[in-house]
Amino acid sequence: MTQATNEPAASFSEWCLVELFGHNRIIGKCTETTIAGGAFLRVDVPEVKTEKAFTRFYRPEAIYCISPVSEEIALKLVEEYRAEPVSRFTLQALAEVNQNEPQMEFDGCNDGERGAPE
C-alpha cells in the first residue's frame, strides 16, 4: 500500500514547441491549467517585433507532441511559426469572396448538377 504525501504535484511550466493535430504548431511558455473542471495546456506566445503577445488554451486531446526547448530557441522559433491570434470572421469578407466566383444556375434536372455559367 502506498502512502499519500503532502507534496503538491509538480506543475508543468516550460518553453515549448507544441504540435497540434491538423498540422499546426505554436511556440510559447506552456503551463498546465484547469478551466471548468477540465485540463488545458495554456500557451503564452510572446510579443515579437510588431506582433502582440497572446494566449491560447488547448485540450490534451488536440496535442500531438510537446517539445520542450530553451527560452532562447523558443524566441527564435516563435517568429518562424507565428500562430495568428483568433480574428473575427466577417460577412463582408465572405461577400467579397462570393463576388469573385462564377454564378451557377439550376438547370431543372434532379441529377445534382447545375447548368454552366452564363
One Martini backbone bead per residue (centre of mass of N, CA, C, O) as a GRO file, in nm:
protein
  118
    1MET     BB    1   0.098   0.036   0.022
    2THR     BB    2   0.048   0.368  -0.033
    3GLN     BB    3   0.145   0.687   0.051
    4ALA     BB    4   0.044   0.992   0.113
    5THR     BB    5   0.137   1.307   0.019
    6ASN     BB    6   0.192   1.667   0.078
    7GLU     BB    7   0.288   1.704  -0.201
    8PRO     BB    8   0.281   1.874  -0.471
    9ALA     BB    9   0.234   1.868  -0.782
   10ALA     BB   10   0.395   1.901  -1.056
   11SER     BB   11   0.442   2.180  -1.254
   12PHE     BB   12   0.402   2.287  -1.574
   13SER     BB   13   0.692   2.496  -1.703
   14GLU     BB   14   0.753   2.565  -2.046
   15TRP     BB   15   0.928   2.589  -2.326
   16CYS     BB   16   0.748   2.531  -2.645
   17LEU     BB   17   0.677   2.299  -2.900
   18VAL     BB   18   0.352   2.272  -3.040
   19GLU     BB   19   0.180   1.996  -3.171
   20LEU     BB   20  -0.102   1.976  -3.377
   21PHE     BB   21  -0.368   1.882  -3.495
   22GLY     BB   22  -0.352   1.987  -3.836
   23HIS     BB   23  -0.058   2.108  -3.873
   24ASN     BB   24   0.005   2.269  -3.609
   25ARG     BB   25   0.188   2.545  -3.455
   26ILE     BB   26   0.324   2.637  -3.125
   27ILE     BB   27   0.495   2.897  -2.938
   28GLY     BB   28   0.573   2.885  -2.579
   29LYS     BB   29   0.458   2.927  -2.266
   30CYS     BB   30   0.392   2.638  -2.071
   31THR     BB   31   0.088   2.548  -1.894
   32GLU     BB   32  -0.109   2.435  -1.651
   33THR     BB   33  -0.477   2.409  -1.656
   34THR     BB   34  -0.806   2.492  -1.527
   35ILE     BB   35  -1.131   2.457  -1.692
   36ALA     BB   36  -1.422   2.362  -1.585
   37GLY     BB   37  -1.259   2.087  -1.480
   38GLY     BB   38  -1.043   2.104  -1.714
   39ALA     BB   39  -0.774   2.024  -1.898
   40PHE     BB   40  -0.504   2.252  -1.992
   41LEU     BB   41  -0.302   2.418  -2.229
   42ARG     BB   42  -0.101   2.693  -2.183
   43VAL     BB   43  -0.017   2.946  -2.437
   44ASP     BB   44   0.239   3.191  -2.430
   45VAL     BB   45   0.284   3.429  -2.666
   46PRO     BB   46   0.517   3.633  -2.756
   47GLU     BB   47   0.645   3.920  -2.835
   48VAL     BB   48   0.712   4.033  -3.181
   49LYS     BB   49   0.792   4.305  -3.285
   50THR     BB   50   0.469   4.374  -3.423
   51GLU     BB   51   0.364   4.145  -3.238
   52LYS     BB   52   0.145   4.047  -3.017
   53ALA     BB   53   0.059   3.906  -2.745
   54PHE     BB   54  -0.072   3.569  -2.663
   55THR     BB   55  -0.341   3.335  -2.576
   56ARG     BB   56  -0.379   2.973  -2.547
   57PHE     BB   57  -0.606   2.688  -2.536
   58TYR     BB   58  -0.555   2.326  -2.478
   59ARG     BB   59  -0.640   2.019  -2.523
   60PRO     BB   60  -0.486   1.720  -2.506
   61GLU     BB   61  -0.633   1.597  -2.768
   62ALA     BB   62  -0.490   1.829  -2.966
   63ILE     BB   63  -0.214   1.689  -2.902
   64TYR     BB   64   0.081   1.545  -3.037
   65CYS     BB   65   0.329   1.744  -2.938
   66ILE     BB   66   0.596   1.811  -2.691
   67SER     BB   67   0.880   2.047  -2.711
   68PRO     BB   68   1.122   2.125  -2.524
   69VAL     BB   69   1.281   2.448  -2.484
   70SER     BB   70   1.450   2.709  -2.493
   71GLU     BB   71   1.403   3.039  -2.477
   72GLU     BB   72   1.585   3.114  -2.714
   73ILE     BB   73   1.459   2.921  -2.921
   74ALA     BB   74   1.164   3.011  -2.895
   75LEU     BB   75   1.208   3.309  -2.991
   76LYS     BB   76   1.301   3.222  -3.276
   77LEU     BB   77   1.052   3.037  -3.356
   78VAL     BB   78   0.805   3.232  -3.324
   79GLU     BB   79   0.849   3.372  -3.603
   80GLU     BB   80   0.820   3.120  -3.790
   81TYR     BB   81   0.546   3.002  -3.612
   82ARG     BB   82   0.332   3.214  -3.630
   83ALA     BB   83   0.042   3.245  -3.453
   84GLU     BB   84  -0.256   3.360  -3.502
   85PRO     BB   85  -0.485   3.524  -3.378
   86VAL     BB   86  -0.794   3.545  -3.323
   87SER     BB   87  -1.042   3.626  -3.564
   88ARG     BB   88  -1.297   3.785  -3.708
   89PHE     BB   89  -1.559   3.695  -3.888
   90THR     BB   90  -1.678   3.831  -4.196
   91LEU     BB   91  -1.927   3.903  -4.423
   92GLN     BB   92  -1.770   4.087  -4.613
   93ALA     BB   93  -1.553   3.879  -4.695
   94LEU     BB   94  -1.755   3.675  -4.813
   95ALA     BB   95  -1.876   3.860  -5.031
   96GLU     BB   96  -1.610   3.903  -5.188
   97VAL     BB   97  -1.567   3.606  -5.264
   98ASN     BB   98  -1.844   3.558  -5.411
   99GLN     BB   99  -1.801   3.772  -5.645
  100ASN     BB  100  -1.554   3.595  -5.784
  101GLU     BB  101  -1.761   3.384  -5.851
  102PRO     BB  102  -1.930   3.195  -6.048
  103GLN     BB  103  -2.252   3.173  -6.158
  104MET     BB  104  -2.503   2.937  -6.095
  105GLU     BB  105  -2.760   2.745  -6.249
  106PHE     BB  106  -3.044   2.583  -6.252
  107ASP     BB  107  -3.146   2.311  -6.489
  108GLY     BB  108  -3.401   2.113  -6.365
  109CYS     BB  109  -3.247   1.878  -6.274
  110ASN     BB  110  -3.207   1.573  -6.057
  111ASP     BB  111  -2.858   1.528  -6.076
  112GLY     BB  112  -2.677   1.756  -5.905
  113GLU     BB  113  -2.650   1.951  -6.138
  114ARG     BB  114  -2.540   2.238  -6.304
  115GLY     BB  115  -2.529   2.483  -6.491
  116ALA     BB  116  -2.372   2.688  -6.682
  117PRO     BB  117  -2.221   2.963  -6.707
  118GLU     BB  118  -2.291   3.290  -6.853
   0.00000   0.00000   0.00000
